[in-house]
């Protein structure tokens, strides 16, 4: 059992001493259209992180999930809760600092929310510079982007769409309200260089400018079979990276220099 939250401090001392990496699931509490629960991103991330921790065994310690993320672009829809970027970055930094206190200087973040990606890049840079810790983050939709593109028919997708709904059906079915999956609402284009899934211009766009119901794509096309195929690709690639990550040399810290 490598779940930190269920350990006593003595168990944690032994687990952290032998582990090569800590794993942190993170996502968001935000709207996911008419048919997915607000916790969808975090539930998917937690399921993937648990699978990864199980595969790594005693080489990993699984941290409690961080439910909140950066979701200001969903605030037009009730129930969305968001952190400010500086708050989220400080939370990650505090986790990194706490782990370093017990000798664990590798953190792999399993992220379920696209809105967290930019902040997690900065968190990785800051952790290396300020703590001498290695931080990396992975997200299933990026790890399996080619598999998703091969299976999705909608021109626009990436949120509460057929791919995310499929993944939820496969590994977090408790967040899916099947009976509420219906005809998609209005889908709008803001600009071809910002529209998902292939936007290449960085611009803050509230999701309600793209969608009247908070979803993208057509979730009626979702299936657990598609979700399992996407998950297998993402999980396999994440595990392969994690095994390489735990072999990366740690950066020198101030205490390492003569």
N, C-alpha and C positions, 0 to 999 in steps of 0.2 A: 504494500500500500504506500504510494508516494504522494498522497494528497496532504499538503502542508496543513490545511485547516483542521484536519481530523487528528493531527499529532499532538502529543504533549511536547513540552520544550525539550525533554530529553530525547524523544524520538526525532524532533526537528534537528537537534544538534548532530545526531548521527547521520540523518539523511542528507543534510546540507554538506557535511564533511565528505561524503562519498559521491554525491551527485556532481555531474559535469555541467549541468545547465538547469536553470529554473525556467518554467514555462508559465506565461501569463496570458489567459484569454481576455480579450477586450472587445467591446462592440458598442452598442448604443441602446438608448431607450427612445425610440422614435417611431412615428407612423410608418406602416408598411402596407398602405392601401387598405381596401375594405376587408381583406381576408387573412392577413398575417398579424400576429400579436406585436406589440411594441418592443418586446424583448428579442425579436427574431435574430438580429445581428449577433447579440451576445450568446443566445442559445446555440446558434450554429458554431460560433467560435469555441464555445465551451465543449461542445461535442467533439470537434476536431482536436482540440487541445488534450482532451481526455484520451482520445485514441492515440495521439502522439506520445503522451506520457506512458501509456500502457506498453507501447512498442519499445520505448527506450528503457523501461524498467527502472532499476536503481540508479541509472545514469541521470535521471531527471527528477525534479521536484515540481509538482503541479501546484501553482499558487491559486488562491481564490480569484474568481473572475471579477473583472472591473466592468460593471454594467454601463456606466455613463461614458459618453464620448462627445464628439463635436457634431452637433446636429442642428445648428441654427437655421440651416436651409430647409428644415422641415417644420419650422415653427408655425406655419400657416395651418397646420393640422393639429387638433387637440391631442393632448397626452404627451407630446414630444417634450423631453427634458434634455437640456444641453449644458455642457461646461464651456467656459471660455478657454481658448487655446492655452493661455498661460496657466490656468488651473490644471488642465489635463497634462501639460508638460511637467508641471511641478509634482503631480501625483506619480507619474512615471519616474521622475528623478528621485523621489523619496523612496519608492520601491527599490530602485537600483542601489541607493545608498544603504538601505536596510540590509539588502542581500550582501553587499560588500562587507558589512560589519561582521557577517558570519562566514566570510571567505568565498562567497559565491559571486563571481564576477562575469558570469555569462547569463544573459536573459534573452529568451526567444519569445517574442510576443506573437500570439496567434490572434489576428485581428479579423473581425467580421464586418467592419464598417468602412466603406470607402472614404468617408469624411475624416477619418482618423489618419489617413496615410501620410499626409504632409507633416503633421505633428510628430508622427512616429519616426520619420526620417530625421527630424531635428533632435528628437530624443536620443537616437542612436549616436549622432555626432556629439551631443553634449555629454553623454555618458562616457564616451571614450576620452574626451578632452578633460572632463572635470573629475571623473572617478576612476579612470583606467579600466573601465568595464566594457565588455562587448555586448551590444544590444542589437538584435536584428528583429525584423517583423515580417510576417508573411500573411497574405490574405488569399483565401481560396479562389476568389474570382480572378485574381491575377495569376496565381499558380496554374490554373486550368483554363486560361483565357482562350487557348486554341481549341480545346474541347468544347467550351461553351459556344464559341463562334460557329463551330461545325454543327451544333445541335439546335441552335436558336434560329427561328425564322423571322421574328419581328425585326424591323429596321432599327428600332430604338429599344434598348433594354439596359438592365443594370440595377433595378430596384423593384422589389416585389413583383418581378417579372416572371417569365416562365423558368428561367434558370434558377433564380433565388428560391422561388416556390418549390421547384423540383428538389433542390438541395434540402430545403426544410422538410419536405415530405419524406426524404430518405433518412435524415439523421436527427431531426427535431420536430417530429410530427405534431407534438403538443402545441406548437405555435400556429398551426394551420387550421383555419375554419373553412373546411371544404365547401360547405353549403353556401358560403358567401362569395365564392369565386363565380363571377358573372362576366357579362360583356364589358370590355374595358371602357373607361371614361374617355374624355377627349384627350388626345395626345397632340402636343404642339411643339413646333421647332422655334428655338430662339435664334440660333445661328449655327450653320453647319460646322463651324470650328469649335463650338462649345458644347454641342449636343452630345449626349451619351449614345453609344458607349465609347466613341472614338474621338472625343473632343481633345484638341491639342492646344487650345488657348485657355489659360488660367483666368477664370472669371467666376466670382461668386454669383450663383444663380439659384434663387429659391425654387424648390422642386415644383411648387404649384404653378410656376410659369411653364413647365413642361407637361403637367398632368393635372387633370381636374379631380382625380380620385386618389392621388398620392402614389400610384403605381406606374411603372413603365412596361412596355411590351404587352403581351397577352398571357396572363397567368392561366387561362383555360388550357393552354398547351402544355402545362407542367405535368410531370409524372415522376413517381418515385424511381422508376427505372432510369430516367435521364439523370435524376439527382445522384443516384448511386454511381453512375458512370463518371460524372463530374467529380464527385467526392474521391473516387479511387485515384484519379489522376492527381488531384490536389494533394491528397494524403501521401501518395507515393513520393511525389516530388518534395513535399515538406519533410518527410522522414529522411530522404537522401540528403537534403540540405542540413538538417539537424545533426546528422552524423558527421558531416564535414565541419559544421560549426563548432562542435565540442572538441574538435582537434585543432582549432585555430589557436595559435599562441596568444596569450593575454598581453595587452599593452603594458609597457613599463609604467610603474607609478613612481611618485616622488620618493617613496621609501625604498624603491629598488636601486636607486642611484647611490654610489659611494659618496 
